[in-house]
Structure formats: structure tokens, C-alpha cells
Amino acid sequence: MSDLTPIAGKLARLLPRLASDKDGEVLATVVAIRRQLAAQDLDLHDLARALEPQPAEVVYVAAEPPEPRTWSELARWIAHNDRGRLKSRERSFVEEMARRLVLRGEPSEKQAAWLRGLYAKVEGEA
């Protein structure tokens, strides 16, 4: 998940300005919000995800979490273990793959290679 902590105060001061009845002020506020997010390598999608209720954390009984066995499990594992290491584009891709690969779906060769690479990146830093 995206870490908005460094800019949370700035965003909290900007968001109420969206209620202005002056279109120019609203537009300037949107530009300011996007600029704050971009400075953290984030976008409005990251802000929206940060505002969504978070599902309960999965608690593993074993000392080590089980290895992913399907593409969908792999994508969910990457998303769960990301801890802010993936870029916005990578996070979006992983989340999309987790949604699309249910019921043992198969990614394209290019998607599979990218998922394997992201798994290696996150698993190596876990």
C-alpha cells in the first residue's frame, strides 16, 4: 500500500478547498494535490486506495507463509508483501492481475515474466 504519511498533513489542508464554489480554486487545488502526490511517486489512484477500508490482515500459523501455488496467489502474495517497495505502476499491475487471475486464470507470457520479476524483487527484500 502507498505511504501517504509524509504528505498527509498537506493533503488534509488541501482537500477541504475542493468544496470551493469557485472553479478556479477547485482546479488549482486539484493541481496542488496531484503535485504533492507526484513528489512521492504517487497518483490519485494511490490516494483513492489509501482511503479504501483495508481488509483484515491474513495471519499465518506457520513460521513461514506458504509459497504461492497459482498465478492469482502469486499476485496476492506480492501485493500483501509489497511494504511500499513497488512503484505505483507495479502496484496497479499486481492488483489488476490478482483480480483477473481468479479461478486459475493464466497471464500472458509478458505478464508472467513481470509477475515473476516483481515476486523476486519483493521476496528478496522480505
Order of alpha helices (4+ residues) and beta strands (2+ residues): alpha-alpha-alpha-alpha-alpha-alpha
